[in-house]
Amino acid sequence: MPTWTPGALSRETRPLKGECWRLVEAQHRVSTLKLVDTLAEQALIEDLLEETKPPVPPECRHLHYLLATPFRYGAPYPRGSRFRRAGFTPGVFYAAEHAETAVAELAFHRLLFFAESPDTPWPANAAEFTAFRVAYATAHGLDLTKRPLAADRTIWTDSIDYAPTQALAEKARAADIQTIRAESVRDPERRASIALLTCRAFAAAEPAMWQTWRLRFSAAGVQALCTFPETRVEFRPEVFARDPRVAGMRWNR
C-alpha cells in the first residue's frame, strides 16, 4: 500500500477546476406528487420530510439540495466506496467529467444488485435518471492521473480493493485537500471521475445544465439513451467483467 502522508500529499496539490456530472433518480422531486392533490400539499410534505433528515452542514446551506445531499446524512454509510469508508464517515460528492462516465458508474452499481440477486428479473421498462452538471474549483486538489501519484495507478484503479484510496482520501482531508481527480474504473474509455471531499469545492451553488437519461438493463447489457442532446451509449456485458462481482453474473434471466 502506498505510504503517502498528509504532508507529502500537500506538496503534490494543484489547482483543479471544471464542470462535473452526476446522475440521480428522476423521481427525486415528483415521487411525493402522487400522494397529494395540489402542489401546495406536495410542498408541505416535502417540508415535513426535510425535517426528518439530518441538518445540512453550515458550509453547504447555500447550495442546491442535490449538491448538499451527499454531505448531510448522519446515518452509517452502509458500504465503503472508493474514497469513503463504511460507517459514520464524511460524505463525498462523486461525479465525472463526462455524462457518459457518470452513466457507466451508475450502471455498474445497479448491476451489483442484480449480481447479488440472480433470480431478480430485469425491469420491464427503462429506468429514468436525471443528470446534472455543476462547476467546481479548488486550489488544493489531487490528480491521481498525473505523476508522481500516477505511478500507483494499478492501486488507485483496483476494481474491488478500496482500502488504499480510502486511506488516501482520509490523508487528503487531513491536508485540507478538497478534490480528487481519478481515472474512472467503470468507464470503458477510462475518462476521469471527480470526488469532491467538501462543499467548499463547488464553484456554483446551482447545477448549470440538466439531462434526462433512460437506462435499460437486459441480457445484451445496458443501453442508455439521453433525449436532449440525443446521445446513445451501450455497455456490453464484457465491459464490466473486470470486476469479479459482475464477471460471473447470469445475464439471461
C-alpha positions as CSV (number, residue, x, y, z in Angstrom):
1,M,0.0,0.0,0.0
2,P,1.4,3.5,-0.8
3,T,2.7,5.4,2.2
4,W,1.7,8.9,1.3
5,T,1.5,11.1,4.3
6,P,-0.7,14.3,4.6
7,G,2.5,16.4,4.3
8,A,3.6,14.6,1.2
9,L,0.2,14.9,-0.4
10,S,0.0,18.6,0.4
11,R,3.2,19.1,-1.7
12,E,1.5,17.4,-4.7
13,T,-1.6,19.5,-4.7
14,R,-2.6,21.5,-7.8
15,P,-5.4,23.8,-8.8
16,L,-8.3,21.8,-10.2
17,K,-11.4,23.4,-11.8
18,G,-14.0,22.5,-14.4
19,E,-17.5,21.0,-14.6
20,C,-18.6,17.6,-13.5
21,W,-21.7,15.4,-14.0
22,R,-23.7,13.3,-11.5
23,L,-26.8,11.1,-12.0
24,V,-29.8,10.8,-9.6
25,E,-33.1,9.1,-9.7
26,A,-35.5,11.0,-11.8
27,Q,-38.1,10.7,-9.0
28,H,-36.1,12.9,-6.7
29,R,-38.9,15.5,-6.6
30,V,-42.0,14.1,-8.2
31,S,-42.3,10.9,-6.1
32,T,-44.4,12.6,-3.5
33,L,-46.8,14.2,-6.1
34,K,-48.9,11.0,-6.3
35,L,-49.7,11.3,-2.6
36,V,-51.4,14.7,-2.8
37,D,-53.9,16.7,-4.8
38,T,-52.2,20.0,-5.1
39,L,-48.7,21.4,-5.4
40,A,-49.1,23.2,-2.1
41,E,-49.8,19.9,-0.4
42,Q,-46.7,18.5,-2.0
43,A,-44.6,21.4,-0.8
44,L,-45.9,20.7,2.7
45,I,-45.0,17.0,2.5
46,E,-41.5,17.9,1.2
47,D,-41.0,20.3,4.1
48,L,-42.1,17.6,6.6
49,L,-39.7,15.1,5.1
50,E,-36.9,17.6,5.2
51,E,-37.4,18.0,9.0
52,T,-36.8,14.2,9.4
53,K,-33.4,14.3,7.8
54,P,-30.1,15.3,9.4
55,P,-29.4,19.0,9.1
56,V,-27.4,20.4,6.2
57,P,-23.9,21.3,7.3
58,P,-23.4,25.1,7.6
59,E,-20.9,25.3,4.8
60,C,-23.4,23.6,2.5
61,R,-26.6,25.6,3.3
62,H,-26.3,27.9,0.3
63,L,-26.2,25.0,-2.2
64,H,-28.9,23.4,-4.2
65,Y,-30.1,20.4,-2.3
66,L,-28.7,17.9,-4.8
67,L,-25.3,19.3,-4.2
68,A,-25.6,19.3,-0.4
69,T,-27.2,15.8,-0.1
70,P,-24.1,13.7,-0.1
71,F,-22.7,15.7,2.8
72,R,-25.7,15.8,5.1
73,Y,-26.7,12.3,6.1
74,G,-25.7,11.3,9.6
75,A,-26.7,7.6,9.2
76,P,-23.9,5.0,8.9
77,Y,-22.6,4.7,5.3
78,P,-23.7,1.1,4.6
79,R,-20.8,0.1,2.3
80,G,-17.4,1.6,1.6
81,S,-16.8,3.3,-1.7
82,R,-13.6,4.3,-3.5
83,F,-12.9,7.4,-1.4
84,R,-15.2,6.8,1.7
85,R,-15.1,4.1,4.3
86,A,-18.2,2.4,5.7
87,G,-19.6,3.8,8.9
88,F,-20.0,7.3,10.2
89,T,-17.6,8.9,7.8
90,P,-17.5,12.3,5.9
91,G,-19.5,12.5,2.7
92,V,-18.2,12.6,-0.8
93,F,-19.8,14.1,-3.9
94,Y,-19.0,11.6,-6.6
95,A,-19.2,12.9,-10.2
96,A,-17.4,12.7,-13.6
97,E,-16.0,14.9,-16.2
98,H,-18.4,13.5,-18.9
99,A,-22.0,12.5,-18.5
100,E,-21.3,9.2,-20.2
101,T,-18.8,8.3,-17.5
102,A,-21.4,9.1,-14.8
103,V,-23.8,6.8,-16.6
104,A,-21.2,4.0,-16.7
105,E,-20.6,4.4,-13.0
106,L,-24.3,4.3,-12.1
107,A,-24.9,1.4,-14.5
108,F,-22.2,-0.7,-12.8
109,H,-23.5,-0.1,-9.3
110,R,-27.0,-1.0,-10.4
111,L,-25.6,-4.2,-11.8
112,L,-24.2,-5.1,-8.5
113,F,-27.7,-5.5,-7.2
114,F,-28.6,-7.9,-10.0
115,A,-25.4,-9.8,-9.5
116,E,-26.3,-10.4,-5.9
117,S,-29.9,-11.3,-6.8
118,P,-29.7,-13.8,-9.6
119,D,-33.4,-14.6,-9.6
120,T,-34.5,-11.0,-9.9
121,P,-35.7,-10.4,-13.5
122,W,-34.6,-7.4,-15.5
123,P,-37.0,-4.4,-15.2
124,A,-39.7,-4.4,-17.8
125,N,-39.2,-0.7,-18.6
126,A,-36.2,1.6,-18.8
127,A,-35.4,3.4,-15.6
128,E,-35.2,7.2,-15.8
129,F,-32.5,9.3,-14.3
130,T,-31.6,13.0,-14.2
131,A,-28.1,14.1,-14.9
132,F,-26.9,17.5,-13.8
133,R,-23.7,19.4,-14.4
134,V,-22.1,21.7,-11.8
135,A,-18.9,23.8,-11.7
136,Y,-16.1,23.1,-9.1
137,A,-12.8,24.8,-8.4
138,T,-10.1,24.4,-5.8
139,A,-6.5,25.4,-5.3
140,H,-5.9,22.3,-3.3
141,G,-6.7,19.2,-5.4
142,L,-5.0,15.9,-6.1
143,D,-4.8,14.4,-9.6
144,L,-4.2,10.7,-9.5
145,T,-3.7,10.6,-13.3
146,K,-0.6,12.8,-13.1
147,R,2.9,11.9,-11.7
148,P,4.0,11.2,-9.1
149,L,0.7,9.9,-7.9
150,A,0.0,8.2,-11.3
151,A,2.9,5.8,-10.5
152,D,0.4,3.9,-8.3
153,R,-2.2,3.7,-10.9
154,T,-2.8,0.0,-10.5
155,I,-3.6,0.5,-6.9
156,W,-5.9,3.5,-7.3
157,T,-7.9,1.7,-10.0
158,D,-8.3,-1.7,-8.3
159,S,-11.8,-3.0,-9.1
160,I,-12.7,-4.1,-5.6
161,D,-10.0,-3.2,-3.1
162,Y,-10.8,0.4,-1.9
163,A,-8.6,0.4,1.2
164,P,-5.7,2.3,-0.4
165,T,-8.0,5.0,-1.9
166,Q,-10.0,5.3,1.3
167,A,-6.7,5.8,3.2
168,L,-5.6,8.3,0.6
169,A,-8.8,10.3,1.0
170,E,-8.5,10.4,4.8
171,K,-4.9,11.7,4.5
172,A,-6.1,14.2,1.8
173,R,-8.7,15.6,4.2
174,A,-6.0,15.9,6.9
175,A,-4.1,18.0,4.5
176,D,-7.2,20.2,3.7
177,I,-7.3,18.8,0.1
178,Q,-10.8,19.4,-1.4
179,T,-10.9,17.4,-4.6
180,I,-9.6,14.2,-6.1
181,R,-9.4,13.6,-9.8
182,A,-9.0,10.0,-10.8
183,E,-9.4,7.5,-13.6
184,S,-12.9,6.0,-13.8
185,V,-12.7,2.3,-13.3
186,R,-16.1,1.6,-14.8
187,D,-15.9,3.8,-17.9
188,P,-14.6,1.7,-20.8
189,E,-12.9,4.8,-22.1
190,R,-11.3,5.4,-18.7
191,R,-12.2,9.0,-18.6
192,A,-11.9,11.0,-15.3
193,S,-14.0,10.9,-12.3
194,I,-14.2,13.7,-9.7
195,A,-14.6,13.3,-6.0
196,L,-15.4,16.4,-4.0
197,L,-14.5,15.9,-0.4
198,T,-16.1,19.1,0.8
199,C,-18.9,21.6,-0.1
200,R,-16.2,24.3,-0.4
201,A,-15.1,22.7,-3.7
202,F,-18.2,23.8,-5.5
203,A,-17.8,26.9,-7.7
204,A,-21.5,27.4,-8.2
205,A,-24.5,27.0,-5.9
206,E,-26.8,25.5,-8.6
207,P,-26.4,23.0,-11.4
208,A,-25.9,24.6,-14.7
209,M,-27.3,22.0,-17.1
210,W,-29.8,19.1,-16.8
211,Q,-30.3,16.0,-18.9
212,T,-32.7,13.1,-18.8
213,W,-31.3,9.6,-19.3
214,R,-33.1,6.3,-19.6
215,L,-31.2,3.1,-18.8
216,R,-32.4,-0.3,-19.9
217,F,-30.9,-3.5,-18.4
218,S,-31.1,-6.7,-20.4
219,A,-29.3,-9.9,-21.4
220,A,-27.5,-7.8,-24.0
221,G,-26.0,-5.4,-21.4
222,V,-27.0,-1.9,-20.6
223,Q,-28.4,0.6,-23.1
224,A,-28.5,4.3,-22.2
225,L,-30.3,7.0,-24.1
226,C,-30.3,10.7,-23.5
227,T,-33.2,12.6,-25.1
228,F,-31.5,16.0,-25.4
229,P,-28.9,16.3,-26.7
230,E,-29.6,12.9,-28.3
231,T,-26.9,10.5,-27.1
232,R,-26.8,6.7,-27.1
233,V,-24.4,4.6,-25.0
234,E,-24.2,0.9,-24.8
235,F,-22.3,-1.3,-22.4
236,R,-22.0,-4.9,-23.4
237,P,-21.7,-7.5,-20.6
238,E,-18.0,-7.8,-21.0
239,V,-17.4,-4.1,-20.3
240,F,-17.8,-4.7,-16.5
241,A,-16.4,-8.3,-16.5
242,R,-13.1,-7.0,-15.0
243,D,-14.9,-6.8,-11.6
244,P,-15.3,-10.3,-10.2
245,R,-18.6,-9.4,-8.6
246,V,-20.1,-8.9,-12.0
247,A,-17.9,-11.2,-14.1
248,G,-19.9,-14.4,-13.3
249,M,-23.3,-12.7,-13.3
250,R,-26.2,-14.5,-15.1
251,W,-27.3,-12.1,-17.8
252,N,-30.1,-14.3,-19.2
253,R,-32.9,-14.0,-16.7
